[in-house]
Amino acid sequence: MVKSKVYVKAREFVENPKEEDFKVIEQNVDENLEDEEILTEAVCISPDPYIRTYPTPVGSEFRAFQVAKVLKSKNKKYPTGSIVLQEIGWRTISKSKGDAVWYRCDDLPPNEPVSVATGALGMPGITAHYGLTAFCKPKPGETVMVTTAVGAVGIIVGQIAKLMGCRVIGSCGSDEKVRFAKSLGYDAVFNYKTQDWKTALKEAAPNGIDCYFDNVGGKMSSAVIEQMNPGGRIGVCGCISSSNSKDIPQAPVMQVHFVYKYLMMAGINIFTLEDKKPTYDILNQWIKDAS
Ligand SMILES: NC(=O)c1ccc[n+]([C@@H]2O[C@H](COP(=O)([O-])OP(=O)(O)OC[C@H]3O[C@@H](n4cnc5c(N)ncnc54)[C@H](OP(=O)(O)O)[C@@H]3O)[C@@H](O)[C@H]2O)c1
């Protein structure tokens, strides 16, 4: 038997999660493997905001992604020593048949920390690429708006949209983040906490917005949709502005914009993308080329 440390929910969150809301317990894991099974040890674990959108009862383990090393294997796809990205929760040691594995990531860029496989080369990066290319479908010269411009997903969306030849604008929550976003190539960024959204969006997108990668929802998204061009595309990735809301948040009625400007809005759900490895390969190559 080996011991696994497992994070479980100690109590319900009130607004933002606090340390006391979590508890670490120990579980015994049998090292003996059956056919197809792998025994893994976490190298790094990701605390993504999507975890909050799944109900985790008190006493239960959180679902989450981790980069892990395969310690023992009876599965040809994941031999001993290989590195995998898997959605298996906040736990150190895991045993599975590899069904939680998204892909092997033994070929990470040598100059990056392994945690890149929980970010740009992990679920956020894959979501960014899939959401932008399959839902927003930007064309060169179009204007793409990204909320949470330097969050784990947004920061990749912005950079891919630049690579696709777009004008890229964004919003984020501090002047420091605004400076950082600009250093990454965003053409215009504003601090949504201190600036008037309507004016800032008009200045950032004088010719209107063609694609909107929506991470926040709520009133900010309504302000963006108002300034979209005919034929605009909206990929809804998240609604983090209402993470702490108990009541259903209110936003202005937007249907008139959808009808007159024949806008398209679709939900991005990364778990519907069957094979994530080709996207990983594209992103991995871009990072290697840039270093
Ligand atoms: N659909 C999918 O398959 C999928 C996959 C991955 C992620 N997501 C969703 O995508 C969104 C972004 O995820 P992420 O991993 O990039 O998040 P992240 O890196 O943790 O970034 C979250 C950022 O959201 C902003 N934020 C927090 N509270 C906010 C509020 N009340 N109003 C507006 N902005 C707020 C903050 O940035 P500022 O300081 O700039 O405000 C924060 O840094 C989340 O909603 C997540 O659930 C969806």
The ligand as an ORCA input file, in Angstrom:
! r2SCAN-3c Opt
* xyz 0 1
  N     -15.901     26.164    -21.055
  C     -14.819     25.490    -20.778
  O     -14.603     24.382    -21.252
  C     -13.826     26.151    -19.867
  C     -12.527     25.667    -19.745
  C     -11.623     26.379    -18.960
  C     -12.057     27.520    -18.271
  N     -13.343     27.914    -18.395
  C     -13.816     29.144    -17.748
  O     -13.100     30.228    -18.317
  C     -12.989     31.275    -17.363
  C     -11.535     31.672    -17.192
  O     -10.816     30.569    -16.692
  P      -9.255     30.698    -16.362
  O      -8.760     29.358    -16.030
  O      -8.609     31.504    -17.428
  O      -9.312     31.584    -15.071
  P      -8.114     32.257    -14.228
  O      -6.814     32.142    -14.887
  O      -8.210     31.797    -12.847
  O      -8.516     33.729    -14.314
  C      -9.609     34.145    -13.625
  C      -9.633     35.659    -13.747
  O     -10.981     36.033    -13.795
  C     -11.061     37.344    -13.346
  N     -12.163     37.471    -12.402
  C     -12.269     36.926    -11.198
  N     -13.427     37.309    -10.632
  C     -14.043     38.119    -11.529
  C     -15.251     38.856    -11.511
  N     -16.067     38.820    -10.468
  N     -15.565     39.569    -12.634
  C     -14.760     39.593    -13.696
  N     -13.578     38.933    -13.743
  C     -13.238     38.206    -12.657
  C      -9.744     37.677    -12.643
  O      -8.992     38.459    -13.561
  P      -9.068     40.038    -13.514
  O      -8.160     40.498    -12.430
  O      -8.600     40.431    -14.846
  O     -10.495     40.381    -13.227
  C      -9.078     36.337    -12.520
  O      -7.683     36.412    -12.538
  C     -13.635     30.754    -16.084
  O     -14.963     31.213    -16.051
  C     -13.593     29.248    -16.259
  O     -14.582     28.608    -15.510
  C     -14.224     27.263    -19.169
*
